[in-house]
Amino acid sequence: MCISDREENSMPMAERRELIVDFINNEGSVTFAQLKHAFPDVSEMTLRTDLKALDQNRQIIRVHGGAKSVGFAVGTDDLLARRVSRRSAEKTVIAQKAAGLIRAGHTIFIDSGSTTTALAAAMEDMNLLVFTNSLTVASELARLEHVMSFMVGGRLNRYSMSTTGARAIEVVRSMTFDQVFLGVTGHRRGEGFSCGSDDEAVFKKTLVDRSNECIVLMDSSKEDRPSTFKIGDLRDVDVVVSDDGLSTDFVSACEDQGVTVL
């Protein structure tokens, strides 16, 4: 996205700031470099002034090196309906790769999220036990005749359309899964995988602990983009499924920890 059809001085301040808010809301989380690329005719000083004003008006949230949408930063990882439309081609590629890892007769857990929902949509119909805490994943699984699906109950998170909380954690803690397909908000080297909700982070940690094979679904835009609550480290997972945009540093770090990258 590049908004360069008008010079800075010809665009009213209110309109420019509205475009900035729209851009941040669509992306969920952006760096200052991304903003400069999207608004090439706006000076850095003006962009920083705009971000400060928008943050004070609680229209966005400034963070070190960039900004986040309010929905992304407060309490959860942004509205699922917005995430579905972002990087949809990459998510389709990831979903198809991940679906190829599923084997008949296994018991698996599919976590909540837009990429995991794409996985459920890409799955072949086979004899499986599939558990999920995601309403959208469950909806996709309903089309499959040979898959026995189970919903994990708990408190509904209206942003992610999933269940979380103590009840959901208690259920998965009593089980063991052949594979867990995990969604994350971001990863930073030295800090690990993370998400934007404390409840969801604890739930995801429990899934990692109860899985024989932990498979993280993460598009490359989430690399070096940590969120608030840590889920785990590279050494805690077995496979990372992504698109072709991961850095050589990340791939090397995975190799060092014995993590397969697809």
LINKA-V518211 format. One record per helix or strand of 3 or more residues. SS is the DSSP state (H for helix, E for strand). FROM is the first residue (numbers start at 1). TO is the last residue. If there is no record, write none. Layout:
# LINKA-V518211
[[SS FROM TO] [SS FROM TO]]
This chain:
# LINKA-V518211
[[H 8 10] [H 13 27] [E 29 31] [H 32 38] [H 44 56] [E 60 63] [E 66 69] [H 70 73] [H 80 84] [H 88 99] [E 107 110] [H 114 122] [E 128 132] [H 135 141] [E 147 151] [E 155 157] [E 162 164] [H 166 173] [E 179 183] [E 186 188] [E 192 195] [H 198 209] [E 214 217] [H 220 222] [E 229 232] [H 234 236] [E 239 241] [H 248 256]]
